[in-house]
Amino acid sequence: MRARFLPRIAHQLAPLAMLAGCGAAAPEPVLPAAQPDWRVEAAPQLPAGALRAQALWNDPSVLREGQGYVMYLTTSTVKPFEPPILPFRAVSPDGRSWSLSPAQPLLSPQGGPYVSVETPSVVRFADRYFMAFTGIYPSGAASPMAIGLAESGDGVTWQVAQWTLLKATGGATDWNGYLVGEPGAVVVKDRLLIYFSAVGAREGGGPPLQSIGLIESADGAHFSAPRQVLTQGALYPAAQGYAGYSSPAALARADGGVDLFYSVVHVLKGGDPEWRQVAIHHAHSRDGSPPFEEDRAPIVTRDSARWTGGEILAPAPLVDNGMLKLWFGGHVRQSALAPLIERGLKGPEFGIGFAAIPLDRFEQATGEVTNAVQR
């Protein structure tokens, strides 16, 4: 999942892998070549230790507001990599240099069932701001996480509206039986859509099945039942260890269409780390529902920059000034973290990066594969 950097997520998901009949470990994947027209910056915009001591920034969600930009993002706040991981708000006049506003976390897990509040996805809907987030349960819970919802009048002061908007079913064979998390909110005309990642057992064995689901609302308070809308395509076969898709984020088009961005998950026993997100892909839908048409190649992969050799994840897309801009999380392999640790958790081995492409070139790069669950 987006903020699941340490090996603990592999430990949490191990029972599901066994349930799914996961056999011999797959080898390291040979990733498809990324699309050629994206410009990927060589270093993170927000490296570890920027803006806050020992900050490990992740989970960006970016809005264009007024004459500048607003980013919602997360970091651990007491001990690095450990709960509580909480959301912050940063502002920028140019989308490159950032400052925290306010300096404190926007939400606290106090009063709720979680130890962390992660992956904030923020939109403006019905004259208010809505933040869909992942709540992380204490260790030992039946499911590692669920999805909650917070509201704000100004995007700065937040109140939790629903601690548990959506949770896993617990069904052994359900596509969303083990966990749901990583919401990606978008407003499509008069509807609030929240895409999310779900994990369940894979029929016939192999890695657990990770797919994209959707709930939607006309008022921000009452939501539809969840439905599965996108499963992994032929470019990422389960036989090679790909589990599916994670950390969705969406953009709405004026005609009601939706561009969906998501991470590609690979599972490798004994890997570095075992459960990792190795690419960011894109698909398009005419109305936000299936079918989704996937691009022929990923936007970026963990090979796109030296500092993303461990993972590349958590896309945050934005159309701005004739460009499609994409912020994302990433980090080096765990085996390459020593310099970061020696500097007191400060440096370019972990953080939030940036890529961009002219909008007209992005429009020309549509895929040929239709891959979705029809409902």
Residue pairs with C-beta under 8 A, 6 or more apart in sequence:
1 9
1 119
1 134
1 145
1 181
1 182
1 197
1 246
1 247
2 58
2 59
2 118
2 119
2 134
2 182
2 246
2 247
2 263
2 277
2 313
2 314
2 329
3 58
3 59
3 74
3 85
3 116
3 118
3 119
3 134
4 275
5 56
5 58
5 81
5 273
5 311
5 331
6 81
6 273
7 273
7 274
7 334
9 144
9 273
9 275
10 273
10 274
10 275
12 144
13 144
13 178
13 199
13 208
13 267
13 275
16 178
16 199
16 200
16 201
16 208
17 207
17 208
17 267
19 172
19 201
20 201
20 202
20 205
20 206
20 207
20 208
20 209
21 204
21 205
21 206
22 205
22 206
22 207
22 208
22 267
23 205
23 206
25 241
25 268
25 269
25 270
26 207
26 239
26 240
26 241
26 266
26 267
26 268
27 240
27 241
27 268
28 268
28 271
29 240
29 241
29 242
29 266
29 268
29 278
31 278
31 279
31 298
31 301
31 302
31 303
32 235
32 279
32 297
32 298
32 301
33 297
34 279
34 297
34 298
34 299
34 300
34 301
34 303
34 304
35 295
35 297
35 298
35 299
35 300
35 357
35 365
37 357
37 358
37 361
37 362
37 365
38 299
38 300
38 304
38 326
38 355
38 356
38 357
39 355
39 356
39 357
40 300
40 304
40 305
40 353
40 354
40 355
41 305
41 353
41 354
41 355
42 305
42 306
43 305
43 307
43 348
43 353
44 57
44 307
44 330
44 348
44 350
44 351
44 352
44 353
44 354
45 96
45 98
45 327
45 351
45 352
45 353
45 354
46 57
46 73
46 90
46 98
46 351
46 352
47 57
47 346
47 347
47 348
47 349
47 350
47 351
48 54
48 55
48 56
48 57
48 340
48 345
48 346
48 347
48 348
48 349
48 350
48 351
49 55
49 343
49 344
49 345
49 346
49 347
50 57
50 98
50 351
51 57
51 90
51 98
51 99
51 100
52 75
52 88
52 100
52 103
54 76
54 80
54 344
54 345
54 346
55 75
55 345
56 75
56 76
56 80
56 81
56 345
56 350
56 351
57 73
57 74
57 75
57 329
57 350
57 351
57 352
58 73
58 74
58 75
58 118
58 313
58 314
58 329
58 352
59 72
59 73
59 74
59 87
59 118
59 119
59 120
59 314
59 329
60 71
60 72
60 73
60 314
60 316
60 327
60 328
60 329
60 352
61 71
61 72
61 73
61 120
61 121
61 122
61 249
61 316
62 69
62 70
62 71
62 72
62 95
62 316
62 318
62 325
62 327
63 69
63 70
63 71
63 122
63 123
63 124
63 155
63 318
64 318
64 320
65 155
67 93
68 91
68 92
68 93
68 94
68 95
69 91
69 92
69 93
69 94
69 95
70 89
70 90
70 91
70 92
70 122
70 155
71 89
71 90
71 91
71 92
71 98
71 316
71 327
71 352
72 87
72 88
72 89
72 90
72 106
72 120
72 121
72 122
72 131
73 87
73 88
73 90
73 120
73 352
74 85
74 86
74 87
74 88
74 117
74 118
74 119
74 120
75 85
75 86
75 88
76 82
76 83
76 84
76 85
77 84
77 85
77 86
77 105
78 84
80 345
83 109
83 115
83 116
83 136
84 108
84 109
84 115
84 116
84 117
85 116
85 117
85 118
85 136
86 105
86 106
86 107
86 108
86 109
86 116
86 117
86 118
87 105
87 106
87 107
87 117
87 118
87 120
87 131
87 133
88 100
88 104
88 105
88 106
89 100
89 101
89 102
89 106
89 155
89 156
90 98
90 99
90 100
90 101
91 98
91 99
91 101
92 98
92 99
95 320
95 325
96 354
101 156
102 156
106 120
106 131
106 156
106 158
107 117
107 131
107 133
107 150
107 158
107 160
108 117
109 115
109 116
109 117
109 135
111 160
111 163
112 135
112 148
112 160
112 163
113 135
113 137
113 146
113 163
113 164
114 135
114 136
114 137
114 138
114 146
114 148
114 163
115 136
115 137
115 138
116 135
116 136
117 133
117 134
117 135
117 136
117 148
118 133
118 134
118 135
118 136
119 133
119 134
119 181
119 182
119 183
119 247
119 314
120 131
120 132
120 133
121 131
121 132
121 133
121 183
121 184
121 185
121 194
121 249
122 129
122 130
122 131
122 155
122 185
123 129
123 130
123 185
123 186
123 187
123 192
124 130
124 155
124 187
125 187
125 192
125 220
126 192
126 219
126 220
128 151
128 152
128 153
128 220
129 151
129 152
129 153
129 154
129 155
129 158
130 149
130 150
130 151
130 185
130 192
130 220
131 149
131 150
131 151
131 152
131 158
131 185
132 147
132 148
132 149
132 165
132 183
132 184
132 185
132 194
132 196
133 147
133 148
133 149
133 150
133 183
134 145
134 146
134 147
134 148
134 181
134 182
134 183
135 145
135 146
135 147
135 148
135 163
135 164
136 144
136 145
137 143
137 144
137 145
137 146
142 168
142 170
143 167
143 168
143 170
143 178
143 179
144 179
144 181
145 179
145 180
145 181
146 164
146 165
146 166
146 167
146 168
146 179
146 180
146 181
147 164
147 165
147 166
147 167
147 180
147 181
147 183
147 194
147 196
148 160
148 162
148 163
148 164
148 165
149 160
149 161
149 162
149 165
149 220
150 158
150 159
150 160
150 161
151 158
151 159
151 161
151 220
152 158
152 159
161 220
161 221
165 194
165 215
165 223
166 180
166 196
166 215
166 223
166 226
167 180
168 174
168 176
168 177
168 178
168 179
168 180
168 198
168 199
169 176
169 177
170 177
171 177
171 200
172 201
173 200
173 201
173 203
174 200
175 198
175 200
175 209
175 211
175 213
175 228
176 198
176 199
176 200
176 213
176 226
176 228
177 199
177 200
177 201
178 199
178 200
178 201
178 208
179 198
179 199
180 196
180 197
180 198
180 199
180 213
180 226
181 196
181 197
182 196
182 197
182 246
182 247
182 248
183 194
183 195
183 196
183 248
184 194
184 195
184 196
184 247
184 248
184 249
184 250
184 260
184 262
185 192
185 193
185 194
185 195
185 250
186 192
186 193
186 195
186 250
186 251
186 252
186 258
186 288
187 193
187 252
188 252
188 256
188 258
188 287
188 288
189 252
189 256
190 218
191 216
191 217
191 218
191 288
192 216
192 217
192 218
192 220
193 214
193 215
193 216
193 250
193 258
193 288
194 214
194 215
194 216
194 217
194 223
195 212
195 213
195 214
195 229
195 248
195 249
195 250
195 260
196 212
196 213
196 214
196 215
196 226
196 248
197 210
197 211
197 212
197 213
197 245
197 246
197 247
197 248
197 262
198 210
198 211
198 212
198 213
198 226
198 228
199 208
199 209
199 210
199 243
200 208
200 209
200 211
201 208
201 209
202 208
202 209
202 238
203 209
206 238
206 239
207 238
207 241
207 242
207 243
207 267
208 243
208 267
209 231
209 238
209 243
209 244
210 232
210 243
210 244
210 245
210 246
210 265
211 228
211 230
211 231
211 232
211 244
211 245
211 373
212 228
212 229
212 230
212 231
212 245
212 248
212 260
212 262
213 226
213 227
213 228
213 229
214 226
214 227
214 229
214 288
214 289
215 223
215 224
215 225
215 226
215 227
216 223
216 224
216 288
217 223
217 224
227 373
227 375
228 373
228 375
229 289
229 290
229 292
229 372
229 373
229 375
230 245
230 260
230 262
230 283
230 290
230 292
230 371
230 372
230 373
231 244
231 245
231 371
231 372
231 373
232 238
232 242
232 243
232 244
232 245
232 264
232 371
233 294
233 369
233 371
234 369
234 371
235 294
235 296
235 297
235 369
236 242
236 244
236 264
236 266
240 266
241 266
241 267
241 268
242 264
242 265
242 266
242 267
243 265
243 266
243 267
243 275
244 264
244 265
245 262
245 263
245 264
245 265
245 281
246 262
246 263
246 264
246 265
246 277
246 313
247 262
247 263
247 277
247 313
247 314
247 315
248 260
248 261
248 262
249 260
249 261
249 262
249 314
249 315
249 316
249 317
250 258
250 259
250 260
250 261
250 288
250 317
251 258
251 259
251 261
251 317
251 318
251 319
252 258
252 288
253 259
255 286
256 286
256 287
256 288
257 284
257 285
257 286
257 287
257 288
258 284
258 285
258 287
258 288
259 282
259 283
259 284
259 317
260 282
260 283
260 284
260 285
260 292
261 280
261 281
261 282
261 299
261 315
261 317
261 326
262 280
262 281
262 282
262 283
262 315
263 277
263 279
263 280
263 281
263 312
263 313
263 314
263 315
264 277
264 278
264 279
264 280
264 281
264 298
265 275
265 276
265 277
265 278
266 276
266 277
266 278
267 274
267 275
267 276
268 274
268 276
272 310
272 333
272 334
272 335
273 310
273 311
273 334
276 302
276 310
276 311
277 311
277 312
277 313
277 314
278 301
278 302
278 311
278 312
279 298
279 299
279 300
279 301
279 302
279 312
280 298
280 299
280 300
280 301
280 312
280 313
280 315
280 326
280 328
281 294
281 295
281 298
281 299
282 294
282 295
282 299
282 367
283 292
283 293
283 294
283 295
283 367
283 371
284 292
284 293
284 366
284 367
285 291
285 292
285 293
285 372
289 375
290 372
290 373
290 374
290 375
291 370
291 371
291 372
291 374
292 370
292 371
292 372
293 366
293 367
293 368
293 369
293 370
293 371
294 367
294 369
294 370
294 371
295 365
295 366
295 367
296 367
296 368
296 369
299 315
299 326
299 355
300 308
300 312
300 326
300 328
300 355
301 312
302 308
302 309
302 310
302 311
302 312
302 330
303 309
304 312
304 355
305 312
305 330
305 353
306 332
307 330
307 331
307 332
307 348
307 349
307 350
307 351
307 353
308 330
308 331
308 332
308 353
309 332
309 333
309 336
310 330
310 331
310 332
310 333
310 334
310 336
311 329
311 330
311 331
312 328
312 329
312 330
312 353
313 328
313 329
313 330
314 328
314 329
315 326
315 327
315 328
316 326
316 327
316 328
317 324
317 325
317 326
318 324
318 325
318 326
318 327
319 325
319 359
322 358
322 359
322 360
323 356
323 357
323 358
323 359
324 356
324 357
324 358
324 359
324 362
325 354
325 355
325 356
326 354
326 355
326 356
327 352
327 353
327 354
328 352
328 353
328 354
328 355
329 351
329 352
329 353
330 350
330 351
330 352
330 353
331 337
331 349
331 350
331 351
332 340
332 349
332 350
336 349
337 349
337 350
339 347
339 349
340 346
340 347
340 349
340 350
357 365
